[in-house]
């Protein structure tokens, strides 16, 4: 462990830097600094050497160029037990730098707060990442400190080890640096790329960067570890950004269900309510207000709604809160907010988790699914057929009210696991069949849930009908109209079955598989 004799300190985030620099100075460490950091330290009574006095070259280009110099990088990169390196830095009068304290310009914050691209570009840090990478590469001899949170542990170790840091600590700090610079560059890449990858093609190279939000009690099961992470560089309102207002700690499974509930509810413009169990909907409805939307969604499958997650795309008021409390055990509610009266009522349930999301909606453009050894990437399924795009393929045409229900049911299909069957009427689901290998089995499940209410309702299927057997079931249960993508080699037989059953059918040409 080499003695720390010289440190270069140049930070954007100046929190904690003054006491840390004073500590270094008390240990006899010479401090080199730049610009605003140097001025701050001088005002605090910490003697510093300006970088320009080391390089014998002034800061130029409005501060764009100040530390990119051999006197700086040579001091960071020289291998101290390599005689050739030692001879070289001595020849060029380069002094070794043993400790680097640098953090970076907040580029992504500039992207979110500034509209002038010239101002955003000025927040791309050049010198900082270059110095950090040099120091991290040479961690055997140089300690790179890139996070103010490390000031205290570094201070303690220097004190305990008579002015030295262990190689293990320096290696840990180096690992932090390379993660930081990779993350920083990925944010800049995302900014420059914009939405070009969606307009043209999915990107050839994908860099994902996440930071831990919190550890969870466990994963899907108690024997699995779990944690929640936030994707950096993505503006997306959702469960990760939601504010928990009440209730016990969220679990891994709660978060999955909350995400599904919120995504489904926010897909609709009218007040909407989704009821989710194991990431699958067991009820959904749109209505004039939150109370009616919840009541109608709950009536779809009250048995499955026990211990469920509820999502709203609107504010929950007192009437909705009372209706929810009458329904039985609910795990969580996520919404655009709660009125004071609603919040007071719902908080009577000690363990009921209440989450509020901001009214400003930012949706993610890409959807990815992890597979072992790789990643599947796609743009999100957001396509909704218009009434004018529907193709009626039967002798009987659906009525205007049935078209509204057909489009509603088909949109709900987007959020139901394949094979998906939705029985609906008047903006509410009556029966849902999902996750079955056979489409006719999914139909049977949906009709079992709907019961006698299926008579006069409509049916939506996320994929084509491979055989007429599902149409026979639809006739038996009194379905009036069907919406499906079409495209099966058995389409003619399916259409004939509908004509015999006096059921109207429309094709969308759009499929909504959800695995």
C-alpha positions as CSV (number, residue, x, y, z in Angstrom):
1,X,0.0,0.0,0.0
2,X,1.6,3.3,-1.1
3,X,1.4,6.4,0.9
4,X,-1.2,9.0,-0.3
5,X,0.8,12.1,-0.8
6,X,-1.0,13.9,-3.7
7,X,-4.7,14.2,-4.6
8,X,-6.5,15.8,-7.4
9,X,-10.0,17.1,-6.4
10,X,-12.4,18.3,-9.1
11,X,-16.1,17.8,-8.4
12,X,-19.5,19.0,-9.7
13,X,-21.4,17.7,-6.7
14,X,-19.6,19.5,-3.9
15,X,-21.5,18.0,-1.0
16,X,-19.0,16.9,1.7
17,X,-15.9,17.8,-0.4
18,X,-14.7,20.6,2.0
19,X,-14.4,18.5,5.2
20,X,-12.9,15.7,3.1
21,X,-10.3,18.0,1.6
22,X,-9.5,19.4,5.1
23,X,-9.0,15.9,6.3
24,X,-6.6,15.1,3.5
25,X,-4.7,18.3,4.1
26,X,-4.4,17.4,7.8
27,X,-2.7,14.2,6.7
28,X,-0.1,16.1,4.7
29,X,-1.7,15.4,1.3
30,X,-1.0,18.0,-1.4
31,X,-4.3,19.0,-3.2
32,X,-4.5,19.9,-6.9
33,X,-7.8,21.3,-8.0
34,X,-9.7,23.1,-10.8
35,X,-12.2,25.9,-11.4
36,X,-15.1,26.1,-9.0
37,X,-13.8,23.4,-6.7
38,X,-10.5,25.2,-6.2
39,X,-12.3,28.4,-5.4
40,X,-14.6,26.7,-2.9
41,X,-11.6,25.0,-1.1
42,X,-9.7,28.2,-1.0
43,X,-12.6,30.1,0.6
44,X,-12.8,27.3,3.1
45,X,-9.1,27.8,4.0
46,X,-7.8,24.7,2.2
47,X,-4.6,25.4,0.3
48,X,-4.7,24.0,-3.3
49,X,-2.6,24.1,-6.4
50,X,-4.4,25.0,-9.6
51,X,-4.2,22.4,-12.3
52,X,-2.9,25.1,-14.7
53,X,0.2,25.5,-12.4
54,X,0.8,21.8,-12.8
55,X,0.3,21.6,-16.5
56,X,1.8,25.1,-17.2
57,X,-1.1,25.5,-19.6
58,X,-4.3,27.6,-19.0
59,X,-7.9,26.4,-19.0
60,X,-9.2,27.1,-22.5
61,X,-12.4,26.8,-24.6
62,X,-14.6,28.1,-21.8
63,X,-13.3,25.3,-19.5
64,X,-13.8,22.5,-22.0
65,X,-10.1,21.8,-21.8
66,X,-8.2,21.8,-18.5
67,X,-7.2,18.4,-17.3
68,X,-6.6,16.5,-20.6
69,X,-2.8,16.9,-20.3
70,X,0.2,14.5,-19.9
71,X,1.1,16.1,-16.6
72,X,-2.3,14.9,-15.2
73,X,-2.8,11.6,-17.0
74,X,0.9,10.7,-16.7
75,X,0.6,11.2,-12.9
76,X,-2.5,8.9,-12.8
77,X,-1.3,6.2,-15.2
78,X,2.3,5.7,-14.3
79,X,3.0,2.2,-12.9
80,X,5.0,2.9,-9.8
81,X,7.0,-0.4,-9.7
82,X,7.9,-0.2,-13.4
83,X,11.4,1.4,-13.7
84,X,10.7,2.5,-17.2
85,X,7.5,4.4,-16.2
86,X,9.3,5.9,-13.2
87,X,12.2,7.1,-15.4
88,X,9.7,8.6,-17.9
89,X,7.7,10.6,-15.4
90,X,10.9,11.8,-13.8
91,X,12.3,12.9,-17.2
92,X,9.1,14.9,-17.9
93,X,8.8,16.2,-14.4
94,X,5.4,14.5,-13.9
95,X,4.4,14.1,-10.3
96,X,2.4,10.9,-9.3
97,X,-1.2,11.4,-8.2
98,X,-2.2,8.9,-5.6
99,X,-5.9,9.9,-5.0
100,X,-8.4,11.2,-7.5
101,X,-11.7,12.7,-6.2
102,X,-14.0,13.4,-9.2
103,X,-17.7,13.3,-9.9
104,X,-19.4,14.1,-13.2
105,X,-21.6,16.8,-14.7
106,X,-25.2,15.7,-14.3
107,X,-25.9,15.2,-18.0
108,X,-29.3,13.4,-17.7
109,X,-30.6,16.1,-15.3
110,X,-29.8,18.6,-18.0
111,X,-31.7,16.6,-20.6
112,X,-34.8,16.6,-18.4
113,X,-34.6,20.3,-17.4
114,X,-33.1,22.2,-20.4
115,X,-34.5,22.7,-23.9
116,X,-31.5,24.3,-25.6
117,X,-29.4,21.6,-27.1
118,X,-26.2,23.7,-26.8
119,X,-26.7,23.8,-23.0
120,X,-27.3,20.1,-22.9
121,X,-24.1,19.4,-24.8
122,X,-22.1,21.5,-22.4
123,X,-23.1,19.1,-19.7
124,X,-21.3,16.2,-21.3
125,X,-18.3,15.7,-19.1
126,X,-15.0,14.9,-21.0
127,X,-12.2,15.4,-18.5
128,X,-13.9,13.8,-15.6
129,X,-14.5,10.4,-17.1
130,X,-11.1,10.4,-18.7
131,X,-9.3,11.0,-15.4
132,X,-11.5,8.5,-13.6
133,X,-10.8,5.8,-16.2
134,X,-7.0,6.5,-16.0
135,X,-7.0,6.3,-12.2
136,X,-9.2,3.1,-12.2
137,X,-7.0,1.4,-14.7
138,X,-4.1,2.0,-12.4
139,X,-5.9,1.1,-9.2
140,X,-2.9,-0.8,-7.9
141,X,-1.4,2.6,-7.2
142,X,-4.2,5.2,-7.4
143,X,-7.5,5.4,-5.5
144,X,-10.4,6.8,-7.7
145,X,-13.2,8.3,-5.6
146,X,-16.3,9.0,-7.8
147,X,-19.0,9.0,-5.1
148,X,-19.3,11.4,-2.2
149,X,-20.7,8.4,-0.2
150,X,-17.2,7.0,-0.2
151,X,-15.6,10.0,1.5
152,X,-16.3,8.7,5.0
153,X,-15.1,5.1,4.6
154,X,-12.0,6.3,2.7
155,X,-11.3,8.8,5.5
156,X,-11.6,6.0,8.1
157,X,-9.3,3.6,6.3
158,X,-6.7,6.3,5.6
159,X,-6.7,7.1,9.4
160,X,-6.4,3.4,10.4
161,X,-3.7,2.6,7.9
162,X,-1.4,5.6,8.4
163,X,-2.3,7.4,5.2
164,X,-2.8,4.3,3.0
165,X,-5.7,2.5,1.3
166,X,-5.7,-1.2,0.7
167,X,-5.6,-2.7,-2.8
168,X,-9.0,-4.3,-2.2
169,X,-10.5,-0.8,-1.5
170,X,-8.9,0.7,-4.5
171,X,-10.2,-2.1,-6.7
172,X,-13.7,-1.7,-5.3
173,X,-13.5,2.0,-6.1
174,X,-12.2,1.2,-9.6
175,X,-15.2,-1.1,-10.2
176,X,-17.5,1.7,-9.2
177,X,-15.8,4.0,-11.7
178,X,-16.2,1.7,-14.7
179,X,-19.9,1.1,-13.8
180,X,-20.4,4.9,-13.5
181,X,-18.7,5.7,-16.9
182,X,-20.6,3.0,-18.7
183,X,-23.8,4.3,-17.3
184,X,-22.9,7.9,-18.1
185,X,-22.0,7.0,-21.7
186,X,-25.2,5.0,-22.1
187,X,-27.3,8.0,-21.1
188,X,-25.5,10.2,-23.7
189,X,-26.1,7.5,-26.3
190,X,-29.8,7.4,-25.5
191,X,-30.0,11.1,-25.9
192,X,-28.3,11.2,-29.3
193,X,-30.2,8.1,-30.5
194,X,-33.5,9.6,-29.6
195,X,-36.3,7.6,-31.2
196,X,-34.4,6.7,-34.3
197,X,-34.2,3.1,-33.3
198,X,-37.9,2.8,-33.3
199,X,-38.4,4.7,-36.6
200,X,-35.9,2.6,-38.4
201,X,-35.0,-0.7,-36.6
202,X,-34.3,-2.0,-33.1
203,X,-30.7,-1.0,-32.1
204,X,-27.8,-3.2,-33.0
205,X,-26.4,-2.8,-29.5
206,X,-28.4,-2.4,-26.4
207,X,-27.0,-1.0,-23.1
208,X,-29.2,-1.3,-20.1
209,X,-28.5,0.5,-16.9
210,X,-30.3,0.1,-13.6
211,X,-29.9,1.4,-10.1
212,X,-31.2,-0.3,-7.0
213,X,-34.3,1.4,-5.4
214,X,-34.6,-1.0,-2.5
215,X,-34.1,-4.5,-1.3
216,X,-37.2,-6.6,-0.9
217,X,-38.0,-9.1,1.8
218,X,-37.6,-11.9,-0.8
219,X,-38.4,-12.7,-4.4
220,X,-41.4,-14.6,-5.8
221,X,-40.9,-17.1,-3.0
222,X,-39.3,-16.7,0.5
223,X,-36.2,-18.7,-0.5
224,X,-35.3,-16.3,-3.3
225,X,-33.6,-12.9,-2.9
226,X,-35.3,-9.9,-4.4
227,X,-34.8,-6.2,-5.1
228,X,-36.4,-3.4,-7.1
229,X,-34.3,-1.4,-9.6
230,X,-35.0,1.7,-11.6
231,X,-33.9,2.0,-15.3
232,X,-31.8,5.0,-15.8
233,X,-32.3,7.3,-18.7
234,X,-35.9,6.4,-19.2
235,X,-38.8,8.8,-18.4
236,X,-41.6,6.5,-17.5
237,X,-44.2,7.0,-14.8
238,X,-45.2,3.8,-13.1
239,X,-44.9,1.7,-10.0
240,X,-41.1,2.3,-9.7
241,X,-41.8,6.1,-9.4
242,X,-45.0,5.7,-7.4
243,X,-45.3,7.2,-3.9
244,X,-46.5,4.7,-1.2
245,X,-48.9,6.6,1.0
246,X,-49.9,3.8,3.4
247,X,-49.5,0.1,4.3
248,X,-46.8,-2.4,4.9
249,X,-43.8,-3.0,2.7
250,X,-44.3,-4.0,-0.9
251,X,-43.4,-7.5,-2.0
252,X,-41.8,-8.7,-5.2
253,X,-45.2,-10.1,-6.4
254,X,-47.0,-6.9,-5.3
255,X,-44.8,-4.9,-7.6
256,X,-45.4,-7.2,-10.6
257,X,-49.2,-7.0,-10.0
258,X,-49.2,-3.3,-9.4
259,X,-47.4,-2.8,-12.7
260,X,-49.9,-4.9,-14.6
261,X,-52.8,-3.1,-12.9
262,X,-51.5,0.4,-13.7
263,X,-50.6,-0.4,-17.3
264,X,-54.0,-1.8,-18.1
265,X,-56.0,1.0,-16.4
266,X,-53.9,3.8,-18.0
267,X,-54.5,2.4,-21.5
268,X,-58.0,3.8,-21.4
269,X,-59.2,7.4,-21.5
270,X,-62.4,7.0,-19.5
271,X,-62.3,6.3,-15.8
272,X,-61.1,2.7,-15.6
273,X,-60.4,0.1,-13.0
274,X,-58.4,-3.1,-13.3
275,X,-58.4,-5.9,-10.8
276,X,-55.3,-8.1,-11.0
277,X,-54.3,-11.4,-9.5
278,X,-51.0,-13.1,-10.3
279,X,-50.4,-10.5,-13.1
280,X,-53.6,-11.6,-14.8
281,X,-56.9,-9.5,-14.8
282,X,-59.9,-11.0,-13.1
283,X,-62.0,-8.0,-13.8
284,X,-61.9,-4.7,-15.8
285,X,-64.4,-1.9,-16.5
286,X,-64.7,1.7,-17.7
287,X,-67.4,3.9,-16.4
288,X,-68.3,7.5,-15.6
289,X,-66.5,7.5,-12.2
290,X,-64.1,5.4,-10.2
291,X,-66.8,3.9,-8.0
292,X,-68.8,2.4,-10.8
293,X,-65.7,1.3,-12.7
294,X,-64.6,-0.7,-9.6
295,X,-68.0,-2.1,-8.9
296,X,-68.4,-3.3,-12.5
297,X,-64.9,-4.7,-12.6
298,X,-65.4,-6.5,-9.3
299,X,-68.6,-8.2,-10.5
300,X,-66.7,-10.0,-13.2
301,X,-65.1,-12.4,-10.8
302,X,-65.7,-11.6,-7.1
303,X,-64.1,-14.9,-6.0
304,X,-60.8,-14.3,-7.8
305,X,-60.8,-10.7,-6.6
306,X,-60.0,-11.8,-3.0
307,X,-56.5,-10.6,-2.2
308,X,-56.1,-8.8,-5.5
309,X,-54.4,-5.6,-6.7
310,X,-56.5,-2.7,-7.9
311,X,-55.5,-0.1,-10.5
312,X,-57.2,3.1,-11.4
313,X,-56.4,5.7,-14.1
314,X,-58.2,8.3,-12.1
315,X,-58.4,9.7,-8.5
316,X,-60.1,7.5,-6.0
317,X,-62.8,9.5,-4.2
318,X,-64.8,8.7,-1.0
319,X,-67.6,6.8,-2.9
320,X,-65.1,4.6,-4.6
321,X,-63.3,4.0,-1.3
322,X,-66.5,2.9,0.4
323,X,-67.3,0.5,-2.5
324,X,-63.8,-1.0,-2.2
325,X,-64.0,-1.5,1.5
326,X,-67.3,-3.4,1.1
327,X,-65.7,-5.8,-1.4
328,X,-63.4,-7.7,1.1
329,X,-59.7,-8.3,1.3
330,X,-57.6,-6.2,-1.1
331,X,-53.7,-6.2,-1.1
332,X,-52.9,-2.9,-2.8
333,X,-54.5,0.0,-4.7
334,X,-52.6,2.2,-7.2
335,X,-54.2,5.3,-8.7
336,X,-53.7,8.8,-9.9
337,X,-54.3,9.9,-6.4
338,X,-56.8,9.7,-3.4
339,X,-59.1,12.4,-2.1
340,X,-58.5,13.3,1.6
341,X,-61.8,11.5,2.6
342,X,-60.9,8.4,0.5
343,X,-57.4,8.3,2.0
344,X,-58.8,8.6,5.6
345,X,-61.2,5.7,5.0
346,X,-58.8,3.4,3.3
347,X,-56.0,4.0,5.9
348,X,-58.3,2.3,8.4
349,X,-57.0,-0.9,6.9
350,X,-53.6,-1.1,8.5
351,X,-51.9,-3.3,5.9
352,X,-53.6,-2.0,2.8
353,X,-50.9,-0.5,0.5
354,X,-51.9,2.7,-1.2
355,X,-49.8,4.0,-4.0
356,X,-50.1,7.3,-6.0
357,X,-48.6,8.0,-9.4
358,X,-48.1,11.4,-10.9
359,X,-50.6,12.7,-13.4
360,X,-47.9,13.2,-16.0
361,X,-47.6,10.0,-18.0
362,X,-44.3,8.9,-19.7
363,X,-44.6,5.5,-21.3
364,X,-41.6,3.3,-22.2
365,X,-41.1,2.8,-25.9
366,X,-39.5,-0.6,-25.7
367,X,-40.4,-3.8,-23.9
368,X,-37.9,-6.5,-23.1
369,X,-38.0,-9.9,-21.6
370,X,-35.0,-11.7,-20.1
371,X,-34.2,-15.2,-21.3
372,X,-31.2,-17.2,-20.2
373,X,-28.1,-15.9,-22.0
374,X,-29.9,-13.1,-23.8
375,X,-32.8,-10.7,-24.1
376,X,-35.9,-10.4,-26.3
377,X,-36.6,-6.8,-27.3
378,X,-39.7,-5.4,-29.0
379,X,-41.7,-2.1,-29.2
380,X,-44.8,-2.1,-27.1
381,X,-48.1,-3.4,-28.2
382,X,-50.1,-0.2,-28.4
383,X,-52.1,-0.7,-31.6
384,X,-55.9,-0.3,-31.4
385,X,-58.1,-1.0,-34.4
386,X,-60.4,1.8,-35.4
387,X,-64.1,1.2,-36.2
388,X,-63.4,2.0,-39.8
389,X,-60.7,-0.6,-40.0
390,X,-62.9,-3.5,-38.9
391,X,-63.9,-6.0,-41.6
392,X,-67.3,-7.6,-41.1
393,X,-67.0,-11.1,-42.6
394,X,-70.5,-12.4,-41.7
395,X,-74.0,-11.9,-43.2
396,X,-75.1,-10.2,-40.0
397,X,-73.3,-6.9,-39.1
398,X,-72.8,-5.8,-35.4
399,X,-74.9,-2.9,-34.1
400,X,-73.1,0.4,-33.1
401,X,-73.4,-0.5,-29.4
402,X,-71.9,-3.9,-30.1
403,X,-69.0,-2.3,-32.1
404,X,-68.2,-0.2,-29.0
405,X,-68.2,-3.4,-26.8
406,X,-66.2,-5.3,-29.4
407,X,-63.5,-2.6,-29.5
408,X,-63.4,-2.4,-25.7
409,X,-63.1,-6.2,-25.3
410,X,-60.4,-6.5,-28.0
411,X,-58.4,-3.7,-26.2
412,X,-58.7,-5.6,-22.9
413,X,-57.3,-8.7,-24.8
414,X,-53.9,-6.8,-24.9
415,X,-53.6,-7.3,-21.2
416,X,-54.8,-10.9,-20.8
417,X,-52.5,-13.8,-21.1
418,X,-52.7,-15.9,-24.3
419,X,-54.8,-17.7,-25.2
420,X,-57.1,-14.8,-24.3
421,X,-60.9,-14.7,-24.5
422,X,-62.9,-11.7,-23.2
423,X,-66.6,-11.7,-22.8
424,X,-67.9,-8.2,-22.3
425,X,-70.9,-5.8,-22.4
426,X,-71.4,-2.1,-21.6
427,X,-67.8,-1.4,-20.9
428,X,-67.2,-4.2,-18.4
429,X,-65.8,-7.6,-18.6
430,X,-68.1,-10.5,-17.7
431,X,-65.8,-13.4,-18.1
432,X,-62.1,-13.9,-18.8
433,X,-60.3,-17.0,-20.1
434,X,-56.6,-16.9,-20.2
435,X,-53.3,-18.8,-20.3
436,X,-54.8,-22.0,-21.8
437,X,-52.9,-24.0,-24.4
438,X,-56.3,-24.5,-26.2
439,X,-58.5,-21.6,-27.3
440,X,-61.7,-23.5,-26.8
441,X,-60.6,-24.2,-23.2
442,X,-60.1,-20.5,-22.7
443,X,-63.6,-19.9,-24.1
444,X,-65.0,-22.5,-21.6
445,X,-63.3,-20.7,-18.7
446,X,-64.6,-17.3,-19.8
447,X,-68.2,-18.6,-20.2
448,X,-67.9,-20.3,-16.8
449,X,-67.0,-17.0,-15.2
450,X,-69.7,-15.0,-17.1
451,X,-72.5,-17.5,-16.6
452,X,-76.0,-16.3,-17.7
453,X,-74.6,-12.7,-18.2
454,X,-72.9,-13.8,-21.4
455,X,-76.3,-13.8,-23.2
456,X,-76.4,-10.8,-25.4
457,X,-72.7,-9.9,-24.8
458,X,-69.8,-9.8,-27.2
459,X,-66.6,-12.0,-27.3
460,X,-63.0,-11.0,-28.2
461,X,-60.2,-13.3,-29.0
462,X,-56.5,-12.2,-29.0
463,X,-55.7,-14.7,-31.9
464,X,-57.6,-16.4,-34.7
465,X,-60.0,-19.3,-34.1
466,X,-58.3,-22.5,-35.4
467,X,-61.6,-24.4,-35.5
468,X,-65.3,-23.7,-35.3
469,X,-65.6,-25.4,-31.9
470,X,-65.4,-22.0,-30.0
471,X,-68.2,-20.6,-32.1
472,X,-70.5,-23.5,-31.0
473,X,-69.8,-22.5,-27.4
474,X,-70.5,-18.9,-28.2
475,X,-73.9,-19.8,-29.7
476,X,-74.7,-22.0,-26.7
477,X,-74.1,-19.0,-24.3
478,X,-75.9,-16.4,-26.3
479,X,-73.0,-14.3,-27.7
480,X,-74.2,-11.7,-30.2
481,X,-70.9,-10.6,-31.9
482,X,-67.3,-11.7,-32.0
483,X,-64.1,-9.8,-32.8
484,X,-60.9,-11.6,-33.7
485,X,-57.8,-11.0,-35.9
486,X,-58.6,-13.6,-38.6
487,X,-56.0,-15.3,-40.7
488,X,-56.6,-19.0,-39.9
489,X,-56.8,-21.6,-42.7
490,X,-60.1,-22.5,-41.1
491,X,-61.5,-18.9,-41.4
492,X,-64.2,-20.0,-43.9
493,X,-65.5,-22.7,-41.6
494,X,-65.5,-20.3,-38.6
495,X,-67.4,-17.7,-40.6
496,X,-70.0,-20.3,-41.8
497,X,-70.4,-21.4,-38.2
498,X,-71.1,-17.8,-37.2
499,X,-73.7,-17.4,-40.0
500,X,-75.5,-20.5,-38.9
501,X,-75.5,-19.2,-35.3
502,X,-76.6,-15.8,-36.4
503,X,-73.5,-14.2,-34.7
504,X,-71.8,-11.2,-36.3
505,X,-68.1,-11.4,-36.7
506,X,-65.4,-8.8,-37.5
507,X,-61.8,-9.2,-38.3
508,X,-59.2,-6.7,-37.1
509,X,-56.0,-8.0,-38.9
510,X,-54.3,-7.3,-35.5
511,X,-53.2,-9.9,-33.0
512,X,-52.7,-9.3,-29.3
513,X,-50.7,-12.3,-28.0
514,X,-49.3,-11.7,-24.4
515,X,-46.9,-14.4,-23.1
